[in-house]
Amino acid sequence: MGLTDLLSKYGSQYFQALLTTWRLTAVSFAGAFLIGILITVARVSPIRPLRIFGDIYVQIFRNIPGAALLILLVYALPYLQIVLPYDVCVTTATVLIPSAFCSEHLMSGMNTISPGQIEAARALGLTFLQMIRRIIIPQALRSSVLPMTNLLVATMLTTSLASQVPMRPRDLTGIVSYINTHDTGGVMAFVISAALYCLTALVIGKIGSLVDRKVRILR
Amino acid sequence: MDNQKNVPMIELRHVEKHYGDQHVLRDINLSVRKGEVVVIIGPSGSGKSTLCRSIKRLEPIDSGEILLEGEPIPQEGKKLAELRAQIGMVFQSFNLFAHRTVLDNITLAPVDVLKKSRKEVREEALRLLERVGVRDQADKVPAQLSGGQQQRAAIARSLAMHPKVMLFDEPTSALDPEMIQEVLNVIAELAQEGMTMLIVTHEMSFARRVADRVIFMDGGQIVEENTPELFFSNPESQRARDFLNSLHAE
């Protein structure tokens, strides 16, 4: 099948799949971002067990392949009498893994804060949480826009894990498998999805650098 | 025997501190009365800054006691944050918050720590900025200011907390020569207004001008304590004489 045939026959399904990928990406990134911040706070907290927990968390989810995690969630959890719907399994995997990277980016963003500012905050009587909320996290976020942009793209690519389980509606990778098992889309079926991934990544990258320029901290 | 008037604003009793093998504070006993301006001088590495920072508990001490108006300052916890807020501190490297405007730098702690209303704090912050001469820089971020302007803003940030005492840790050491005076003038004004202050500095003529008392430190010890007149004209200890001579030699 050529490009025009594919688009006329499956165009609306590709569009649906694109929206699904966007939705999965947005939900995963939001979740990863939130957990990433919490884990980072734990990693710099004055409470040692929390720090250890945060470090272990990051080591685990930074180093486990997405497919392996998804298989564990789908096929291993039922042995513990926990059966999650497929979309929940996928989203859990695509939240947990990026959350570890999110925390790493925040940690390196924190390293741009001069220790003197932390001393000044302590000197003014700010508590640990006030310091985190007002000084540390805002600066870490503003210094890590570009790596976070990359993380958003990586999260989008990770959502292709959805194609590995019978999840409906299908995502951009899932739709290719569908077309190629029911029809003869060939390579062109992949090319369309790839183009849509690329386009989204380009837009994300562009927005990321605009945001970075706007919020970057003068030093 | 102590009635409220005689309780020193800051008091250090037998304070000791080591960095590994190095004995950086040796049996420090020091008190600063309300309204007094005490200047600490001494060669680099003599423990002046460490002493200043240990009062705020920015450096832990090994033993001894540090009291604010007779109340011991604890090593950690909520009470520490509370007492810290009552002691203003100005650092060598200004340490303004890089991501906030000058005005926000000043209002942040009074709003968050003292729970004052944003409006009230904002008005006071602008008055303070006016007083230190950087009112027109209020909406800029610190990196857009000169070092002298940043340090004056940092002084305003401390004053906004209405501290009982101000500590200055070499406030002009990171400044270009032409900016030193503008910062010293602000500090001198505070001295005239009766602010209790402990100042670590290398600016001898300034020390002479504002100090009620000069403390000379060397090797982690307080070697000599005197009025500025006597200290600078006729130091008692050989070490202080050597130190002052080395300055004149420059």
Boltz contact constraints between the chains, C-beta under 6 A:
constraints:
  - contact:
      token1: [A, 116]
      token2: [B, 93]
      max_distance: 6.0
  - contact:
      token1: [A, 116]
      token2: [B, 95]
      max_distance: 6.0
  - contact:
      token1: [A, 117]
      token2: [B, 95]
      max_distance: 6.0
  - contact:
      token1: [A, 117]
      token2: [B, 97]
      max_distance: 6.0
  - contact:
      token1: [A, 119]
      token2: [B, 58]
      max_distance: 6.0
  - contact:
      token1: [A, 120]
      token2: [B, 95]
      max_distance: 6.0
  - contact:
      token1: [A, 123]
      token2: [B, 56]
      max_distance: 6.0
  - contact:
      token1: [A, 123]
      token2: [B, 89]
      max_distance: 6.0
  - contact:
      token1: [A, 124]
      token2: [B, 109]
      max_distance: 6.0
  - contact:
      token1: [A, 125]
      token2: [B, 81]
      max_distance: 6.0
  - contact:
      token1: [A, 125]
      token2: [B, 84]
      max_distance: 6.0
  - contact:
      token1: [A, 125]
      token2: [B, 85]
      max_distance: 6.0
  - contact:
      token1: [A, 125]
      token2: [B, 113]
      max_distance: 6.0
  - contact:
      token1: [A, 127]
      token2: [B, 81]
      max_distance: 6.0
  - contact:
      token1: [A, 130]
      token2: [B, 112]
      max_distance: 6.0
  - contact:
      token1: [A, 135]
      token2: [B, 97]
      max_distance: 6.0
  - contact:
      token1: [A, 138]
      token2: [B, 99]
      max_distance: 6.0
  - contact:
      token1: [A, 139]
      token2: [B, 99]
      max_distance: 6.0
  - contact:
      token1: [A, 217]
      token2: [B, 98]
      max_distance: 6.0
  - contact:
      token1: [A, 217]
      token2: [B, 99]
      max_distance: 6.0
  - contact:
      token1: [A, 218]
      token2: [B, 141]
      max_distance: 6.0
  - contact:
      token1: [A, 218]
      token2: [B, 143]
      max_distance: 6.0
  - contact:
      token1: [A, 219]
      token2: [B, 98]
      max_distance: 6.0
  - contact:
      token1: [A, 219]
      token2: [B, 143]
      max_distance: 6.0
